[in-house]
Amino acid sequence: MRIMWICGGLLPEAYGALGMQDPRTNGGFMGSAFAAIKSRNVENQLCVLSWDARKCDVVVGNARHISFGGRFKETIKGVPIKYCLIAQKVIKEFAPDIIHILGTEGIFAHLPKWVFDGRKTVVSMQGVISACALNYAGGLTRKDLRNTWFNCSFIRHGISLSSDMRYWREVRARLEADTIRRHNNFIGRTNFDLSWVHYYNPHANYYLVNESMRPEFYNNISRRKDGVRRHSIFCGGAAGYPLKGLHLALRALVAIKKKYPDVQLRVANAIGLSGRISAGNYLRMGYYSLYLRRLIRELGLESAICCLPKLSAREVCEELRSAEIFVLPSFCENSPNSLAEAMLIGTPAIAMDVGGVASMLTDNVSGRLVPSGDPAQLAQAIENWFENKEFALQCAARARTQALARHDPIKNAEVLLQTYNKIVENVYK
């Protein structure tokens, strides 16, 4: 079978062929799935078409990796016209049996139908942008974000909570809806993304295919029996924007600290949220980071939060192995990879009951689910697990067993190949 992937960036082996290190430093989730597919059937011919600033056209084994590079102004529904023409040319030359578009977020998801030259297509649902747009603000208001306008992003580009919400709602969500209406076949993994596919396209074919995680999380790595940081909470990369809900975790932390003064919330990719920073770094921070800095100071949490740099997959493993609890405070998620990673390691996990999270985690069986936007119940759930460590570890053990089965890369690659065959042969059940 001749398979073409259309995705948001170069895969790790393409970087290796170009003599460059993968800037993500972790191999990426798509890289794991791609490697598993190659290992299952060497007769498959693969082509990966990427949106990446680096221009490349390299062949590694039976896979060709293409990235156009550059920027173009003329667009068709957000896609540069030149990219449409080149993509069409590559598709005609490669003549794939199926074209797999990974995600509805990337620019290539919005390629017009004529580019595909009548080929069979399937679209993977990643984050559901339409739902994320509805929850982007995370309950914050303009009043909450007062005095956060003095930064380079606002001064130069007018970026604020309002402008971000408008962009997600009027651009990203609209383009996602157009993409779902335009295609017939979809791959998903939760009841949540299934409902959104059929909301926009009631007659679409939907195939359940679970995702594979980064390879570092499968190397017989499990939670430490010794060396767990007492009363430590790992929050992943929740500091990016309001949707991820770090402000909610901070408000829960205030209550927890009264009972457990030594509690520590560890947040990845959050350098600069506390402590002294230079004027230049202050100006480079966005409105949400500035709000978090002020909130940490006002709530007196400077000593209770550890702001970590951006972490590699191996470093995330170590954080999860050492954390007493993992918390996912997001206001909307489909099937968050950070939660899957925590479950694979066996770290007790508490998450907001939003989106597709309930398809991964069962309350009081494999973890704890907390109502969305409720810092009081989040604080209570964390305190309960600090006090009932044995029950928390029992839930985590069940979660790890489920996650190892759900994210089995070999099994998932086999199911994905079977799905390709069904689509090519017009079989839908």
Secondary structure, 3 states (H helix, E strand, C coil): CEEEEEECCCCHHHHHHCCCCCCCCCCCHHHHHHHHHHHHCCCCEEEEEECCCCCEEEEECCEEEEECCCCCCCEECCEEHHHHHHHHHHHHHHCCCEEEEECCCCHHHHCCHHHHCCCEEEEECCCCHHHHHHHCCCCCCCCCCCCCCCCHHHHHHCCCHHHHHHHHHHHHHHHHHHHHHHCCEEEECCHHHHHHHHHHCCCCEEEECCCCCCHHHHCCCCCCCCCCCCCEEECCCCCCCHHHCHHHHHHHHHHHHHHCCCCEEEECCCCCCCCCCCHHHHHHCCHHHHHHHHHHHHCCCHHHEEECCCCCHHHHHHHHHHCCEEEECCCCCCCCHHHHHHHHHCCCEEEECCCCHHHCCCECCCEEEECCCCHHHHHHHHHHHHHCHHHHHHHHHHHHHHHHHHCCHHHHHHHHHHHHHHHHCCCCC
